[in-house]
Amino acid sequence: MKYVIGYVQILLCSAVFADPGSHRSASETLAAFIGDWDMELVADKETFGDRGGAGSGAMSCEWGPMKAWVDCDMNSDYEGFGSYSLKIVLYSTGASDEYGAFVTNTFGGGRMYVGTWESEDKLVYRDAWIDPARKWEHQRTTYTFGEGGELSYNIEVSKNGVDYLPHSRGVYRRK
């Protein structure tokens, strides 16, 4: 079953700013997500317990109507808990350095959130948690855009918004 979402986890802007005062347009930034991706993933045992471990998957992103947003479907398999799917919708908030997302997942969680550029190659989404059980109250997801169509991510979780633990990490590579 497909889920409707509007973000990143996953995750994925391939836009790089020349400096904090100049950047690609929203259309160029969102276009960086378009295409098919292979993924290598790891769920950390510190926060996942026995369900933690390695995984792999694929993501496909395409323009929504009139190129107003980007729709992404991600499917993955983790050795500790099996199949996991996300539906992500990425969009421009209208602010020059913010990108919104709405994400839903296999477990029924869903949330809108906004990412901001913290450096030329790092896009950070805060409190982008999609856990309906609310085991963790805060999440910080950092995407790092590399050379040749590679995008890595690092997700950390926290109960108090100050002390973060590793949650999962991975690399997306263009097919």
C-alpha positions as CSV (number, residue, x, y, z in Angstrom):
1,M,0.0,0.0,0.0
2,K,1.3,3.4,-0.9
3,Y,1.4,6.3,1.6
4,V,1.1,9.9,0.8
5,I,3.9,12.2,2.0
6,G,5.6,15.4,1.2
7,Y,9.3,15.6,2.3
8,V,13.1,13.6,2.7
9,Q,13.6,11.1,4.5
10,I,14.8,10.7,3.0
11,L,15.4,11.8,1.9
12,L,17.1,14.0,-0.8
13,C,18.3,17.3,-2.2
14,S,21.3,17.3,-4.4
15,A,21.6,21.0,-4.4
16,V,24.8,22.7,-3.4
17,F,25.0,26.4,-2.6
18,A,28.0,28.5,-3.7
19,D,27.7,30.4,-0.5
20,P,25.0,31.0,2.2
21,G,23.7,34.0,0.3
22,S,23.3,32.3,-3.1
23,H,21.7,29.1,-4.0
24,R,19.8,27.2,-6.7
25,S,16.2,28.0,-7.3
26,A,13.5,25.8,-5.6
27,S,12.9,24.2,-9.0
28,E,16.6,23.2,-9.4
29,T,16.8,22.0,-5.8
30,L,13.7,19.8,-6.1
31,A,14.8,18.5,-9.5
32,A,17.9,17.1,-7.8
33,F,15.6,14.4,-6.3
34,I,14.1,13.2,-9.5
35,G,15.2,9.8,-10.6
36,D,15.8,6.3,-9.3
37,W,18.1,5.6,-6.3
38,D,19.6,2.5,-4.7
39,M,20.1,2.6,-1.0
40,E,22.4,1.0,1.6
41,L,21.1,1.4,5.2
42,V,21.9,0.6,8.8
43,A,19.5,0.8,11.7
44,D,21.5,1.3,14.9
45,K,21.1,-1.4,17.6
46,E,21.4,1.3,20.3
47,T,18.0,2.7,19.4
48,F,16.5,-0.3,17.5
49,G,17.6,-3.1,19.8
50,D,17.3,-6.5,18.2
51,R,15.6,-5.0,15.2
52,G,18.7,-3.0,14.3
53,G,21.0,-4.0,11.5
54,A,21.8,-3.6,7.8
55,G,19.3,-3.1,5.0
56,S,19.0,-2.1,1.4
57,G,16.3,-0.6,-0.8
58,A,15.3,1.6,-3.6
59,M,13.6,5.0,-4.0
60,S,12.0,6.6,-7.0
61,C,11.1,10.3,-7.2
62,E,9.2,12.1,-9.9
63,W,7.6,15.5,-10.4
64,G,4.0,16.0,-9.2
65,P,1.6,17.9,-11.5
66,M,2.9,21.2,-12.9
67,K,6.3,20.5,-11.2
68,A,4.8,21.9,-7.9
69,W,6.3,19.2,-5.8
70,V,8.3,15.9,-5.9
71,D,6.7,12.5,-5.1
72,C,9.0,9.8,-3.7
73,D,8.3,6.2,-3.0
74,M,10.9,4.3,-0.9
75,N,10.9,0.6,-0.2
76,S,13.5,-1.1,1.9
77,D,14.3,-4.3,3.8
78,Y,16.1,-4.4,7.1
79,E,17.5,-7.6,8.5
80,G,16.0,-6.9,12.0
81,F,12.4,-6.0,11.1
82,G,11.8,-6.7,7.4
83,S,10.1,-4.5,4.9
84,Y,9.6,-0.7,5.4
85,S,8.1,1.8,3.1
86,L,7.9,5.6,3.0
87,K,5.9,8.0,0.8
88,I,7.6,11.4,0.7
89,V,6.4,14.7,-0.8
90,L,9.0,17.4,-1.1
91,Y,8.1,21.1,-1.8
92,S,9.4,24.6,-1.5
93,T,8.0,26.5,1.5
94,G,8.6,29.8,-0.4
95,A,11.5,30.8,1.8
96,S,14.8,30.9,0.0
97,D,16.6,28.2,2.1
98,E,13.7,26.0,3.4
99,Y,12.3,22.8,1.9
100,G,9.2,21.2,3.4
101,A,8.3,17.6,3.4
102,F,5.4,15.4,4.4
103,V,6.3,11.8,5.1
104,T,4.1,8.8,5.9
105,N,5.5,5.3,6.7
106,T,4.5,1.6,6.9
107,F,3.7,2.0,10.6
108,G,1.1,4.8,10.0
109,G,3.1,7.7,11.3
110,G,3.1,10.9,9.3
111,R,4.3,14.5,9.8
112,M,5.1,17.7,8.0
113,Y,8.4,19.4,8.7
114,V,10.9,21.9,7.2
115,G,14.6,21.4,6.4
116,T,17.1,24.2,6.3
117,W,20.6,24.4,4.8
118,E,23.3,24.6,7.4
119,S,26.3,24.6,5.0
120,E,27.0,24.2,1.3
121,D,26.4,20.5,1.4
122,K,24.2,19.8,4.5
123,L,20.4,20.0,4.6
124,V,19.0,19.4,8.2
125,Y,15.5,18.5,9.1
126,R,14.6,18.8,12.8
127,D,11.7,17.1,14.6
128,A,11.0,15.2,11.5
129,W,9.8,12.2,13.5
130,I,7.2,9.8,12.0
131,D,6.9,7.4,14.9
132,P,3.2,7.0,15.9
133,A,4.3,5.3,19.2
134,R,6.4,8.5,20.1
135,K,9.2,6.5,21.6
136,W,11.4,9.4,20.8
137,E,10.1,13.0,20.9
138,H,12.7,14.5,18.6
139,Q,14.5,13.6,15.4
140,R,17.3,15.3,13.5
141,T,18.0,14.1,10.0
142,T,21.1,15.4,8.2
143,Y,21.5,14.9,4.4
144,T,25.0,15.4,3.0
145,F,25.2,15.8,-0.8
146,G,28.3,14.3,-2.4
147,E,29.9,14.0,-5.8
148,G,28.4,12.0,-8.6
149,G,24.8,11.6,-7.5
150,E,25.5,10.3,-4.0
151,L,23.5,11.4,-1.0
152,S,24.2,10.2,2.6
153,Y,21.9,10.6,5.5
154,N,22.2,10.4,9.3
155,I,19.2,10.2,11.6
156,E,19.5,10.8,15.3
157,V,16.7,10.6,18.0
158,S,16.2,12.2,21.4
159,K,13.7,12.2,24.2
160,N,14.6,15.8,25.3
161,G,15.8,17.5,22.1
162,V,19.3,17.9,23.5
163,D,20.9,14.5,24.0
164,Y,20.7,12.6,20.6
165,L,21.4,8.9,20.0
166,P,22.2,7.3,16.6
167,H,19.1,5.9,14.9
168,S,20.0,5.0,11.3
169,R,22.2,6.1,8.5
170,G,22.8,5.2,4.9
171,V,23.7,6.2,1.4
172,Y,21.6,6.8,-1.7
173,R,23.2,6.3,-5.1
174,R,21.6,7.1,-8.5
175,K,20.9,4.1,-10.6
